[in-house]
Amino acid sequence: MILILSSRGELSARLKIALEEHHLETTVSASAELWMESRDAVLPHILLLDVCGSHDAGHSMIQALGLSKKSNSLWFVAITERGAVRQRIECYRNGAIDCIADDLETEELVAKVGRLLEACPRGQHAPQYEMTDRELIMQSINSRIKQKIKVEALAQSLNMSRSSLQRTCLRHFKIGPKELIARLKIKQAKRLFDLGASNVGSVALELGFENVNNFIYTFKRLANQTPKEYVNSVSFKALSA
């Protein structure tokens, strides 16, 4: 999958259409933060990062994704203005595998991205890539999503101390591990309700909540409505469709 990160909607749409016309799965987002909120742990194969107008050649966005220029977990291609030599140099220093101009011809764009997909660490035939800390944490929580997850046990599963896990979560998610666990559980609860589950108590137990009232409180705090209200809204949308 190819991720296009750009605040310029017209540019994102043009690139997405060009890539999808050649059967390359593509998604777009205006920022790294918005994309991470809407997706699970797994990063894309290739990141097309629009740095036009960026003061740091994409450095802050790369950090928001939990990457470093030494990481082999994700290749990113910087989208720059044509002739912006200094910016391209900074992008390479930040870890870009390549740079392309924002007015690059469609045929050349598709050929370049296709070739990169064949060789990138996340490609189908590539050796196992190094997972980021963000991915490891998300994977560990999601694999235990139906259990009662204690922060100490989560830290041990990741070979981290509790304080190290706290710092890592704050760096990548802007929240602590306890809150991250709660958000992922409520996200999964919404999925279950979307798929037709309607018994609040059963969903609470399935997701490791020993107390249904605690589940209802957590759901309302994070979703701004009770589980029952959410179920009713899902039913209403289905009837209106």
Buried (B, 14 or more C-beta within 10 A) or exposed (E): BBBBBBEBEEBBEBBBEBBEEBEBEBBBBBEBBEBBEEBEBEBBBBBBBBBBEBEEBBBEBBBBBBBEEEBEBBBBBBBBEEEBEEBBEBBBEBBBBBBBBBEBEBEEBBEBBBEBBEEBBBBEEEEEBEBBBBBBBBBBBBEBBEEEBEBEEBBEBBEBEEEEBBEBBEEBBEEBBBEBBBBBBBBBBBEBBEEEBBEBEEBBBBBBBEEBEEBBEBBBEBBEEBBBEBBBEBEEEEEEE
